[in-house]
Amino acid sequence: MWIYNPCFYRGLALVVALLMPCVSGGCRAGKTAPDIANPVFFPPLPEQPRLQFLASFSGAADLGAPGPSGFERFVLGDAEPQDGITTPYGLGIFEGKLYVCDVGRRRVAVLDLKNRSFGYLTDDRRLMNPVNIHVQNDGTKYVADPTAGAVFVFDRSDTLRAILGKELKINPIDVVVRGPYCYVTDFASNQVVVLDKATGVEAGRIGDAGDGEQQFKLISDLTFGPKDHLYVTDKLKAKVFEFDGSGGLIRTLGRLGDNIDELVRPKGVAVDRNGRLWVVDASTEVAKIYDEQGRLLLFFGLPGNAPGMMNLPAKIVLDYDNVGLFERYAVRGAKIEFLALVSNQYGPNKVSVYGFGRFPVDRSQTAARPVPQAQAAPAPTVSPETRRRGPGAQESQRAEEIAQLYYRSMAFYRAGRLSEARAGFVEVIDSGLIPPPMRETLEGYLQDIDSRLSRESGTRP
């Protein structure tokens, strides 16, 4: 696997964005019909790829219906359909069915990839805010609901069979099952609560809350590795905690920082069969892969709405059993070992699917491709070379500038930097490059910003 240099990160972001397919074409960027002639690889060519972006899903339309143009999705995405996913977090996949915890709709969406149908896991109103889901090999599903304060258990046919932990006053954020026990990250106590999956009785707790180096500050997601080691992320401490089978802390991985080998706000975590650790960083909007010694091997994603990019990612799930459903999206000759599924809470690509494996590369066709440079990406400008290439190239570069301005403005909006967000949204709208539904969405953001700024200043906007 290719190892990245930390100083490589910012320069690579621009290069990968420029190599993304379907920027101005009419293909369905990032959906279930990617441009196979221009695949998105990580690391990008001419390096030897280890991952290929295969497809993404956002609702019923992605199971067969046509979608908007690639340009619209590249710039901003499109309006959310009623039969679509709005704000996904947890993911699970079993026998061709993709289960998505949509915290926006407060339901678990079910996308049947084989039969091309869209529906929901349950209409039971006791399930109030499903955040994460764990699917066992027999099809049993465990759903963590912090608002209901419990873990809901559904059988293979999606029938509710049990509600665990209700009497314990817990706020489950994530859930995973190992043997006879159900492990839950509890927001209320900042601990991992261990439940007997048959009775729901508390069997123990792992970790402590506090400011110490070995304590949880803001517990998040969890997973098990092949050695029965438990991995738990902490969003505030920007660390992954590793525990042994008896609940003893072995070590912590990661540290807070904006270098590529550091973390800012880790959420989803997974471990593959070779012991490699996969972590989603919601702040830098990439997923990172570490070896068993905690050394960074590869990162993929990068912020954006183009195919393969990420927009506030939350969860990552690795799957070895449904590879056959996605092989047709891979380049010819690819050997896909397993899938990596990532949820994106914003943008058009709500659930992105990547294939990890080995990919044939025609070096004769990639020799002329630019190699990422170890330097920061320059501010967007219209270069003399772009001017020489004519109006079409200038329009394409302007579209890229507007897309990047939108990404920055959304980041400001989420961070509460309202004045900066407002200025960016106004420029995006004035560019005339966005589709009407997205113009309406941005105008709604502006109304919210003006209202909030008015309350802060005590004056009318």
C-alpha positions as a Python dict, from the first residue, in 0.01 Angstrom:
ca = {
    (1, 'M'): (0, 0, 0),
    (2, 'W'): (125, 346, -85),
    (3, 'I'): (246, 560, 206),
    (4, 'Y'): (171, 934, 199),
    (5, 'N'): (400, 1212, 310),
    (6, 'P'): (226, 1458, 548),
    (7, 'C'): (324, 1764, 344),
    (8, 'F'): (162, 1605, 41),
    (9, 'Y'): (-196, 1652, 157),
    (10, 'R'): (-298, 2001, 56),
    (11, 'G'): (-136, 1986, -286),
    (12, 'L'): (-304, 1654, -358),
    (13, 'A'): (-651, 1789, -279),
    (14, 'L'): (-648, 2021, -582),
    (15, 'V'): (-502, 1758, -816),
    (16, 'V'): (-758, 1492, -723),
    (17, 'A'): (-1042, 1743, -768),
    (18, 'L'): (-919, 1827, -1116),
    (19, 'L'): (-892, 1460, -1209),
    (20, 'M'): (-1250, 1381, -1107),
    (21, 'P'): (-1469, 1268, -1401),
    (22, 'C'): (-1801, 1417, -1517),
    (23, 'V'): (-1731, 1773, -1401),
    (24, 'S'): (-1909, 1931, -1697),
    (25, 'G'): (-2051, 1626, -1875),
    (26, 'G'): (-2392, 1474, -1848),
    (27, 'C'): (-2310, 1146, -1674),
    (28, 'R'): (-2452, 1070, -1332),
    (29, 'A'): (-2154, 1172, -1122),
    (30, 'G'): (-2115, 965, -810),
    (31, 'K'): (-2432, 765, -862),
    (32, 'T'): (-2483, 404, -962),
    (33, 'A'): (-2360, 460, -1318),
    (34, 'P'): (-2009, 610, -1281),
    (35, 'D'): (-1792, 693, -1580),
    (36, 'I'): (-1592, 369, -1604),
    (37, 'A'): (-1380, 520, -1882),
    (38, 'N'): (-1250, 776, -1628),
    (39, 'P'): (-1234, 589, -1297),
    (40, 'V'): (-1162, 763, -969),
    (41, 'F'): (-866, 597, -796),
    (42, 'F'): (-689, 642, -462),
    (43, 'P'): (-403, 705, -474),
    (44, 'P'): (-457, 880, -808),
    (45, 'L'): (-275, 782, -1122),
    (46, 'P'): (9, 745, -1208),
    (47, 'E'): (57, 580, -867),
    (48, 'Q'): (-60, 221, -823),
    (49, 'P'): (-426, 245, -709),
    (50, 'R'): (-553, 51, -409),
    (51, 'L'): (-910, 185, -402),
    (52, 'Q'): (-1162, 271, -671),
    (53, 'F'): (-1477, 470, -617),
    (54, 'L'): (-1753, 245, -749),
    (55, 'A'): (-2097, 399, -685),
    (56, 'S'): (-2309, 605, -449),
    (57, 'F'): (-2669, 599, -331),
    (58, 'S'): (-2899, 870, -199),
    (59, 'G'): (-3245, 724, -246),
    (60, 'A'): (-3490, 545, -471),
    (61, 'A'): (-3377, 733, -783),
    (62, 'D'): (-3032, 574, -757),
    (63, 'L'): (-3179, 229, -793),
    (64, 'G'): (-3270, 288, -1156),
    (65, 'A'): (-3427, 629, -1221),
    (66, 'P'): (-3234, 902, -1411),
    (67, 'G'): (-3078, 1187, -1217),
    (68, 'P'): (-2952, 1544, -1263),
    (69, 'S'): (-2648, 1634, -1472),
    (70, 'G'): (-2296, 1574, -1350),
    (71, 'F'): (-2230, 1950, -1340),
    (72, 'E'): (-2518, 2011, -1099),
    (73, 'R'): (-2396, 1736, -868),
    (74, 'F'): (-2037, 1859, -890),
    (75, 'V'): (-2126, 2214, -789),
    (76, 'L'): (-2388, 2163, -522),
    (77, 'G'): (-2588, 1847, -558),
    (78, 'D'): (-2965, 1853, -594),
    (79, 'A'): (-3273, 1893, -381),
    (80, 'E'): (-3357, 1607, -148),
    (81, 'P'): (-3635, 1378, -282),
    (82, 'Q'): (-3912, 1261, -53),
    (83, 'D'): (-3810, 898, -109),
    (84, 'G'): (-3446, 969, -44),
    (85, 'I'): (-3189, 988, 234),
    (86, 'T'): (-3137, 1328, 394),
    (87, 'T'): (-2873, 1301, 670),
    (88, 'P'): (-2724, 952, 696),
    (89, 'Y'): (-2506, 825, 978),
    (90, 'G'): (-2492, 453, 1053),
    (91, 'L'): (-2468, 188, 780),
    (92, 'G'): (-2514, -184, 741),
    (93, 'I'): (-2534, -420, 446),
    (94, 'F'): (-2671, -773, 435),
    (95, 'E'): (-2761, -996, 141),
    (96, 'G'): (-2785, -708, -102),
    (97, 'K'): (-2983, -477, 126),
    (98, 'L'): (-2826, -150, 234),
    (99, 'Y'): (-2948, -22, 573),
    (100, 'V'): (-2896, 351, 635),
    (101, 'C'): (-2970, 532, 962),
    (102, 'D'): (-3114, 863, 840),
    (103, 'V'): (-3100, 1101, 1137),
    (104, 'G'): (-3269, 1367, 923),
    (105, 'R'): (-3583, 1159, 875),
    (106, 'R'): (-3532, 967, 1203),
    (107, 'R'): (-3579, 637, 1026),
    (108, 'V'): (-3372, 348, 895),
    (109, 'A'): (-3387, 347, 514),
    (110, 'V'): (-3357, 15, 332),
    (111, 'L'): (-3221, 11, -23),
    (112, 'D'): (-3266, -329, -183),
    (113, 'L'): (-2985, -330, -440),
    (114, 'K'): (-3093, -658, -596),
    (115, 'N'): (-3463, -582, -642),
    (116, 'R'): (-3412, -206, -685),
    (117, 'S'): (-3662, -102, -423),
    (118, 'F'): (-3658, 159, -147),
    (119, 'G'): (-3834, 143, 188),
    (120, 'Y'): (-3791, 169, 565),
    (121, 'L'): (-3700, -82, 832),
    (122, 'T'): (-3999, -10, 1056),
    (123, 'D'): (-4284, 229, 1127),
    (124, 'D'): (-4267, 158, 1501),
    (125, 'R'): (-4271, 499, 1670),
    (126, 'R'): (-4076, 369, 1967),
    (127, 'L'): (-3772, 395, 1739),
    (128, 'M'): (-3723, 770, 1768),
    (129, 'N'): (-3375, 861, 1644),
    (130, 'P'): (-3174, 572, 1494),
    (131, 'V'): (-2808, 675, 1475),
    (132, 'N'): (-2618, 353, 1415),
    (133, 'I'): (-2691, -3, 1308),
    (134, 'H'): (-2505, -333, 1339),
    (135, 'V'): (-2609, -630, 1124),
    (136, 'Q'): (-2502, -978, 1230),
    (137, 'N'): (-2424, -1262, 992),
    (138, 'D'): (-2766, -1419, 1056),
    (139, 'G'): (-2947, -1098, 957),
    (140, 'T'): (-3028, -979, 1311),
    (141, 'K'): (-3009, -599, 1332),
    (142, 'Y'): (-2919, -390, 1636),
    (143, 'V'): (-3011, -20, 1616),
    (144, 'A'): (-2871, 238, 1859),
    (145, 'D'): (-3119, 513, 1948),
    (146, 'P'): (-2992, 779, 2193),
    (147, 'T'): (-3327, 960, 2208),
    (148, 'A'): (-3519, 646, 2299),
    (149, 'G'): (-3232, 546, 2528),
    (150, 'A'): (-3216, 190, 2404),
    (151, 'V'): (-3094, -59, 2147),
    (152, 'F'): (-3368, -201, 1922),
    (153, 'V'): (-3326, -558, 1795),
    (154, 'F'): (-3485, -669, 1467),
    (155, 'D'): (-3474, -1021, 1327),
    (156, 'R'): (-3386, -1135, 975),
    (157, 'S'): (-3734, -1043, 849),
    (158, 'D'): (-3706, -694, 1006),
    (159, 'T'): (-3952, -770, 1286),
    (160, 'L'): (-3884, -598, 1620),
    (161, 'R'): (-3792, -866, 1874),
    (162, 'A'): (-3640, -683, 2172),
    (163, 'I'): (-3553, -345, 2322),
    (164, 'L'): (-3233, -353, 2527),
    (165, 'G'): (-3101, -114, 2791),
    (166, 'K'): (-3412, 101, 2834),
    (167, 'E'): (-3403, 80, 3214),
    (168, 'L'): (-3032, 173, 3232),
    (169, 'K'): (-3082, 541, 3133),
    (170, 'I'): (-2821, 517, 2859),
    (171, 'N'): (-2790, 720, 2536),
    (172, 'P'): (-2653, 470, 2281),
    (173, 'I'): (-2448, 625, 2000),
    (174, 'D'): (-2312, 308, 1839),
    (175, 'V'): (-2358, -63, 1884),
    (176, 'V'): (-2171, -379, 1791),
    (177, 'V'): (-2228, -742, 1891),
    (178, 'R'): (-1960, -995, 1975),
    (179, 'G'): (-2050, -1339, 2108),
    (180, 'P'): (-2322, -1318, 2375),
    (181, 'Y'): (-2269, -949, 2441),
    (182, 'C'): (-2386, -621, 2293),
    (183, 'Y'): (-2135, -334, 2322),
    (184, 'V'): (-2274, 20, 2326),
    (185, 'T'): (-2100, 358, 2329),
    (186, 'D'): (-2300, 557, 2582),
    (187, 'F'): (-2313, 935, 2538),
    (188, 'A'): (-2455, 979, 2888),
    (189, 'S'): (-2164, 819, 3075),
    (190, 'N'): (-1886, 841, 2813),
    (191, 'Q'): (-1825, 470, 2858),
    (192, 'V'): (-1876, 150, 2663),
    (193, 'V'): (-2170, -32, 2822),
    (194, 'V'): (-2171, -410, 2780),
    (195, 'L'): (-2515, -573, 2770),
    (196, 'D'): (-2620, -936, 2766),
    (197, 'K'): (-2780, -949, 2422),
    (198, 'A'): (-3035, -1210, 2534),
    (199, 'T'): (-3159, -1032, 2847),
    (200, 'G'): (-3041, -671, 2817),
    (201, 'V'): (-2885, -693, 3164),
    (202, 'E'): (-2570, -484, 3210),
    (203, 'A'): (-2264, -709, 3214),
    (204, 'G'): (-1999, -443, 3265),
    (205, 'R'): (-1846, -118, 3146),
    (206, 'I'): (-1528, -35, 2958),
    (207, 'G'): (-1330, 289, 2994),
    (208, 'D'): (-1378, 595, 3212),
    (209, 'A'): (-1494, 951, 3151),
    (210, 'G'): (-1265, 1243, 3221),
    (211, 'D'): (-986, 1470, 3099),
    (212, 'G'): (-705, 1220, 3144),
    (213, 'E'): (-508, 1077, 2854),
    (214, 'Q'): (-673, 738, 2897),
    (215, 'Q'): (-1027, 865, 2955),
    (216, 'F'): (-1315, 944, 2718),
    (217, 'K'): (-1423, 1303, 2664),
    (218, 'L'): (-1676, 1264, 2379),
    (219, 'I'): (-1723, 898, 2294),
    (220, 'S'): (-1843, 811, 1944),
    (221, 'D'): (-1821, 495, 1733),
    (222, 'L'): (-1679, 148, 1793),
    (223, 'T'): (-1585, -175, 1617),
    (224, 'F'): (-1408, -504, 1679),
    (225, 'G'): (-1089, -616, 1509),
    (226, 'P'): (-986, -969, 1409),
    (227, 'K'): (-809, -1028, 1743),
    (228, 'D'): (-1124, -944, 1942),
    (229, 'H'): (-976, -606, 2024),
    (230, 'L'): (-1231, -327, 2066),
    (231, 'Y'): (-1166, 9, 1895),
    (232, 'V'): (-1351, 322, 2011),
    (233, 'T'): (-1327, 677, 1874),
    (234, 'D'): (-1331, 997, 2080),
    (235, 'K'): (-1436, 1303, 1879),
    (236, 'L'): (-1295, 1566, 2115),
    (237, 'K'): (-966, 1397, 2196),
    (238, 'A'): (-916, 1300, 1829),
    (239, 'K'): (-806, 950, 1928),
    (240, 'V'): (-892, 586, 1876),
    (241, 'F'): (-884, 377, 2194),
    (242, 'E'): (-788, 9, 2162),
    (243, 'F'): (-899, -238, 2431),
    (244, 'D'): (-822, -608, 2468),
    (245, 'G'): (-1081, -883, 2500),
    (246, 'S'): (-1118, -829, 2875),
    (247, 'G'): (-1170, -453, 2843),
    (248, 'G'): (-818, -346, 2937),
    (249, 'L'): (-678, -46, 2754),
    (250, 'I'): (-391, -141, 2525),
    (251, 'R'): (-312, 194, 2366),
    (252, 'T'): (-453, 503, 2198),
    (253, 'L'): (-395, 583, 1831),
    (254, 'G'): (-388, 924, 1671),
    (255, 'R'): (-345, 1277, 1799),
    (256, 'L'): (-513, 1611, 1742),
    (257, 'G'): (-374, 1811, 1449),
    (258, 'D'): (-428, 1907, 1088),
    (259, 'N'): (-139, 1711, 937),
    (260, 'I'): (-250, 1422, 722),
    (261, 'D'): (-135, 1160, 974),
    (262, 'E'): (-328, 1335, 1255),
    (263, 'L'): (-700, 1350, 1337),
    (264, 'V'): (-941, 1633, 1409),
    (265, 'R'): (-1287, 1478, 1461),
    (266, 'P'): (-1281, 1101, 1415),
    (267, 'K'): (-1617, 924, 1400),
    (268, 'G'): (-1665, 596, 1215),
    (269, 'V'): (-1404, 325, 1261),
    (270, 'A'): (-1351, -20, 1107),
    (271, 'V'): (-1081, -288, 1097),
    (272, 'D'): (-1021, -514, 797),
    (273, 'R'): (-919, -880, 810),
    (274, 'N'): (-553, -787, 783),
    (275, 'G'): (-568, -569, 1093),
    (276, 'R'): (-561, -234, 913),
    (277, 'L'): (-752, 42, 1092),
    (278, 'W'): (-992, 260, 887),
    (279, 'V'): (-1104, 590, 1043),
    (280, 'V'): (-1338, 859, 910),
    (281, 'D'): (-1236, 1215, 1001),
    (282, 'A'): (-1547, 1431, 972),
    (283, 'S'): (-1354, 1757, 998),
    (284, 'T'): (-1095, 1702, 724),
    (285, 'E'): (-1352, 1499, 527),
    (286, 'V'): (-1128, 1206, 446),
    (287, 'A'): (-1098, 843, 552),
    (288, 'K'): (-757, 725, 671),
    (289, 'I'): (-605, 379, 678),
    (290, 'Y'): (-342, 285, 937),
    (291, 'D'): (-136, -30, 974),
    (292, 'E'): (-122, -237, 1294),
    (293, 'Q'): (156, -16, 1428),
    (294, 'G'): (-57, 296, 1382),
    (295, 'R'): (135, 428, 1079),
    (296, 'L'): (-66, 604, 810),
    (297, 'L'): (-83, 403, 488),
    (298, 'L'): (-336, 588, 275),
    (299, 'F'): (-611, 846, 286),
    (300, 'F'): (-900, 881, 45),
    (301, 'G'): (-1202, 1100, -17),
    (302, 'L'): (-1109, 1470, 18),
    (303, 'P'): (-1378, 1741, 64),
    (304, 'G'): (-1630, 1789, -216),
    (305, 'N'): (-1934, 1661, -404),
    (306, 'A'): (-1760, 1510, -706),
    (307, 'P'): (-1746, 1130, -744),
    (308, 'G'): (-1543, 968, -469),
    (309, 'M'): (-1517, 1283, -258),
    (310, 'M'): (-1670, 1330, 88),
    (311, 'N'): (-1899, 1587, 248),
    (312, 'L'): (-1912, 1562, 628),
    (313, 'P'): (-1852, 1185, 639),
    (314, 'A'): (-1972, 998, 947),
    (315, 'K'): (-1953, 619, 922),
    (316, 'I'): (-1737, 360, 751),
    (317, 'V'): (-1829, -7, 711),
    (318, 'L'): (-1619, -280, 547),
    (319, 'D'): (-1799, -564, 368),
    (320, 'Y'): (-1664, -884, 213),
    (321, 'D'): (-1995, -1051, 127),
    (322, 'N'): (-2155, -820, -132),
    (323, 'V'): (-1859, -752, -361),
    (324, 'G'): (-2034, -922, -653),
    (325, 'L'): (-2301, -651, -662),
    (326, 'F'): (-2042, -386, -743),
    (327, 'E'): (-1787, -563, -964),
    (328, 'R'): (-1952, -426, -1278),
    (329, 'Y'): (-1854, -73, -1172),
    (330, 'A'): (-1484, -159, -1142),
    (331, 'V'): (-1234, -126, -1424),
    (332, 'R'): (-1175, -436, -1633),
    (333, 'G'): (-928, -671, -1471),
    (334, 'A'): (-980, -534, -1119),
    (335, 'K'): (-960, -775, -826),
    (336, 'I'): (-1189, -635, -557),
    (337, 'E'): (-1113, -786, -214),
    (338, 'F'): (-1379, -602, -13),
    (339, 'L'): (-1598, -292, -8),
    (340, 'A'): (-1567, 25, 201),
    (341, 'L'): (-1898, 208, 247),
    (342, 'V'): (-1894, 567, 378),
    (343, 'S'): (-2192, 783, 476),
    (344, 'N'): (-2185, 1156, 389),
    (345, 'Q'): (-2422, 1380, 583),
    (346, 'Y'): (-2417, 1655, 319),
    (347, 'G'): (-2391, 1664, -58),
    (348, 'P'): (-2545, 1440, -326),
    (349, 'N'): (-2350, 1119, -252),
    (350, 'K'): (-2511, 1007, 74),
    (351, 'V'): (-2354, 661, 76),
    (352, 'S'): (-2038, 613, -127),
    (353, 'V'): (-1902, 269, -210),
    (354, 'Y'): (-1532, 207, -272),
    (355, 'G'): (-1363, -116, -374),
    (356, 'F'): (-1031, -215, -217),
    (357, 'G'): (-808, -442, -418),
    (358, 'R'): (-573, -448, -715),
    (359, 'F'): (-630, -255, -1035),
    (360, 'P'): (-455, -286, -1372),
    (361, 'V'): (-295, 37, -1490),
    (362, 'D'): (-205, 120, -1850),
    (363, 'R'): (112, 323, -1792),
    (364, 'S'): (120, 440, -2153),
    (365, 'Q'): (-203, 630, -2094),
    (366, 'T'): (-106, 782, -1761),
    (367, 'A'): (245, 905, -1824),
    (368, 'A'): (125, 1253, -1905),
    (369, 'R'): (-98, 1286, -1599),
    (370, 'P'): (19, 1541, -1341),
    (371, 'V'): (196, 1409, -1034),
    (372, 'P'): (82, 1575, -707),
    (373, 'Q'): (336, 1822, -574),
    (374, 'A'): (437, 1862, -210),
    (375, 'Q'): (301, 2214, -174),
    (376, 'A'): (-19, 2389, -77),
    (377, 'A'): (-282, 2438, -343),
    (378, 'P'): (-273, 2795, -480),
    (379, 'A'): (-575, 3021, -473),
    (380, 'P'): (-794, 2973, -781),
    (381, 'T'): (-703, 3215, -1061),
    (382, 'V'): (-748, 3222, -1436),
    (383, 'S'): (-401, 3141, -1564),
    (384, 'P'): (-258, 3263, -1898),
    (385, 'E'): (-268, 2902, -2018),
    (386, 'T'): (-640, 2882, -1937),
    (387, 'R'): (-700, 3202, -2129),
    (388, 'R'): (-516, 3061, -2429),
    (389, 'R'): (-735, 2752, -2422),
    (390, 'G'): (-1040, 2970, -2478),
    (391, 'P'): (-1378, 3048, -2315),
    (392, 'G'): (-1469, 2684, -2251),
    (393, 'A'): (-1169, 2630, -2026),
    (394, 'Q'): (-1236, 2956, -1844),
    (395, 'E'): (-1597, 2854, -1778),
    (396, 'S'): (-1481, 2516, -1645),
    (397, 'Q'): (-1235, 2682, -1410),
    (398, 'R'): (-1503, 2925, -1293),
    (399, 'A'): (-1729, 2630, -1213),
    (400, 'E'): (-1450, 2476, -1005),
    (401, 'E'): (-1401, 2807, -820),
    (402, 'I'): (-1770, 2833, -740),
    (403, 'A'): (-1779, 2471, -620),
    (404, 'Q'): (-1484, 2531, -387),
    (405, 'L'): (-1642, 2856, -264),
    (406, 'Y'): (-1957, 2663, -179),
    (407, 'Y'): (-1757, 2403, 17),
    (408, 'R'): (-1582, 2676, 216),
    (409, 'S'): (-1905, 2865, 280),
    (410, 'M'): (-2080, 2549, 403),
    (411, 'A'): (-1790, 2485, 640),
    (412, 'F'): (-1823, 2841, 773),
    (413, 'Y'): (-2199, 2795, 811),
    (414, 'R'): (-2158, 2473, 1011),
    (415, 'A'): (-1889, 2635, 1228),
    (416, 'G'): (-2106, 2939, 1307),
    (417, 'R'): (-1892, 3185, 1110),
    (418, 'L'): (-2207, 3339, 968),
    (419, 'S'): (-2076, 3657, 807),
    (420, 'E'): (-1816, 3465, 607),
    (421, 'A'): (-2072, 3205, 509),
    (422, 'R'): (-2316, 3474, 398),
    (423, 'A'): (-2064, 3643, 171),
    (424, 'G'): (-1977, 3313, 7),
    (425, 'F'): (-2339, 3207, -47),
    (426, 'V'): (-2421, 3542, -207),
    (427, 'E'): (-2134, 3505, -454),
    (428, 'V'): (-2237, 3148, -537),
    (429, 'I'): (-2593, 3261, -610),
    (430, 'D'): (-2477, 3561, -814),
    (431, 'S'): (-2255, 3337, -1028),
    (432, 'G'): (-2562, 3205, -1210),
    (433, 'L'): (-2403, 2858, -1227),
    (434, 'I'): (-2628, 2674, -982),
    (435, 'P'): (-2958, 2498, -1057),
    (436, 'P'): (-3282, 2663, -935),
    (437, 'P'): (-3351, 2412, -651),
    (438, 'M'): (-3010, 2482, -500),
    (439, 'R'): (-3058, 2857, -537),
    (440, 'E'): (-3372, 2822, -325),
    (441, 'T'): (-3179, 2619, -69),
    (442, 'L'): (-2905, 2882, -42),
    (443, 'E'): (-3161, 3159, -14),
    (444, 'G'): (-3308, 2968, 279),
    (445, 'Y'): (-2960, 2955, 438),
    (446, 'L'): (-2929, 3331, 390),
    (447, 'Q'): (-3261, 3392, 564),
    (448, 'D'): (-3145, 3180, 857),
    (449, 'I'): (-2810, 3362, 871),
    (450, 'D'): (-2976, 3705, 860),
    (451, 'S'): (-3215, 3604, 1134),
    (452, 'R'): (-2935, 3476, 1357),
    (453, 'L'): (-2716, 3779, 1293),
    (454, 'S'): (-3012, 4002, 1372),
    (455, 'R'): (-3066, 3830, 1708),
    (456, 'E'): (-2698, 3861, 1791),
    (457, 'S'): (-2682, 4233, 1709),
    (458, 'G'): (-3028, 4325, 1832),
    (459, 'T'): (-3121, 4486, 1499),
    (460, 'R'): (-3329, 4381, 1202),
    (461, 'P'): (-3140, 4252, 892),
}
